[in-house]
Amino acid sequence: MRPWLPPRTALLLAAIWPASGHAATAQNEAAVASAVRQAAQNLAPPDASVTLGPVNGAHAMPACTAPLAVTLSGTAPYEQAAVHCSAPGWTLYVNVTVTQSEEVVVAARPLTAGQTITRQDLMLKRLPVQNFAGRQIFTQPAQIEGANVVMSMAAGMVITQNTVQAPLLVKAGQLVTVHVYSGGVMLSVDATADQPGRLGDTILLTNPGSGRRFSAQVTAHGVELRLN
């Protein structure tokens, strides 16, 4: 004789176990992981790596008879994937880490403040982008060869724009040739620099013949004054 069960308990058991008495097939964890990884990789940059949190909660879900749908929320590198199954209806949440990396210039050996950087002081290293997100970095050693170190740096430290200073191309008191451009015509004038100048700086100079002071810009091609 079957034991008597309260009507509510009988209904709950009927919902949990099928009529045959065998447990429903559990959702395949590998299928859930594959769906989440594919969704994350579709949104991630090409060189990013995707790491998933535990998906073992899938075995508590009945096998989905419809294609799994995945939606991602949050802000990289840490996101959350919601795995939706429409038949039978359930949702499983999985943590996702999207790690993007990039080759950047780092110190190959300890550097001291005021030191002039040589090629031997630099090397390229692939690092997670979140290590230097929001800062101006360099991707080629040639970009900062000859620059001066603003602060002491340990080997392996990422070199950023605020840790180096462009080298002086013009010294105060130096006699330089200024290329003056006007209406398609270029003239050359010798002048004395009243201020030191780095690449991109605008400095004051004095024409020694007339005593007239004027401003010109320090460029990769020399000191230039454009009037047009």
C-alpha positions, 0 to 999 in steps of 0.5 A: 500500500502506498503511504498517504501524502497530503495533497500539496506534497503530492503535487510538489513531488509530481512536479519534481519527478516525472510520471515514470519515476526517473529523475529528469536529465540535468543540463550539460555544464559543457554546453552552458560554458560553451554558450557563455564563452562564445557570447563573451568572445563575440563582444571581446577584442580579438586579442582578449582572453575569456575566463569563466566562473563556476558553471556547476550550477547547471547540473541543478537545472533540467536539460534545456530543449531550446537553444541557450540564450546568453546576455552579458552585463557589467563592465570589462574586465568583470562581467556577468552572463545570464544564461536563459533557457526558454523550455523549460524556463530557467536562468543561470548566472555565470561570472565572466572575466575578459582580459585584454593585453597589449605590448607596452614599453617597460623599464628593462632595468632600474632607472633613476630620476634625471637619467637619459633613456637609451634603447638598452633601458627599454623593452616590450612586455605584454601586460593586461590593459587594466594595469595601465588603463587611463594612462598614456603609454608607449608601444615602441621604444623609439618613442622615448629614446633620449627622453629624461626620466622624471621619477625613479623606476623599478625594472618592469615598470610601465613607462607612461607619459608622466614618468618621462620628459622629452629631451631638450632640443634647444638650450637657453642661450643657444644660437639656432636657425629659425625657418620662417614660412610665409605664403609658400616662401621659406626664409632662414633667420639666426636667433638666440633662444631665450628659453630651453625647448623640447619637442612641441614647445613654443619658445621665445627667441631674440634676433641678435641683429635687430634685438626683436623678440619673437616666438617659434615652435620646436619641431622634429625638423628644427625651430619653425615660425609659420606666419600664414 
